[in-house]
Amino acid sequence: MEMDEIDQQIVALLRENARRSFQDIGTRVSLSPPAVKRRVDRLEAAGVIRAYTAVLDHVALGWTTHAVVSLFCEGNMSGSEILATAGRHPEVSAAYTVAGEASAILHLHARDTEHLEQALERLRDAPGIRRTQTQIVLSTLLERPVR
């Protein structure tokens, strides 16, 4: 789908706050609320907008420990198998298959290092997981959404 400048502005506004009203968006892009709704409906139908979600602050929820974990699997474990394994753990906030020695990279959030250790042990107990290599994040320097 081709997106014009107004579509791009609408998407950027929704990325900032998905609960924005069509009225508010329309005011910012010089369109009526019904015109904004038609454009949003078209963006949804085209798959540009797939879902609306709440972005939670892990620290505010008490999950102050963040780790990046390299996952090493036995044989040729597929991405869907890795997803099924990683998805069972609420501590896993993101999972990526990668090229290189590791099979996947996971982002984990936990209350503390003890909670993180328990999550890692559960991950390593899963069938097909050979080992993990963990790096604890000390601080987040940059984390931004795609615009």
Secondary structure, 3 states (H helix, E strand, C coil): CCCCHHHHHHHHHHHHCCCCCHHHHHHHHCCCHHHHHHHHHHHHHCCCCCCCCCCCCCCCCCCCEEEEEEEEECCCCCHHHHHHHHHCCCCEEEEEECCCCCCEEEEEEECCHHHHHHHHHHHHHCCCEEEEEEEECCCCCCCCCCC
